[in-house]
Amino acid sequence: MTPRPGEIVDVVDVDLAEDERDRNNDNFIALRKKILEALHLVISRPQMEYEI
């Protein structure tokens, strides 16, 4: 929804099978990311140059 006055901007169809609703599933993660981006709730983290 948009800020005041609220208007519906997008409708997200959640068509995940029961086994895809696991929070570690790639389809679930992609859908979650899409929803959070639409709500402007994505926190971008800087990319690490290396891992230990």
Long-range contacts (C-beta under 8 A, 24 or more apart in sequence): 9-38, 10-38, 12-38
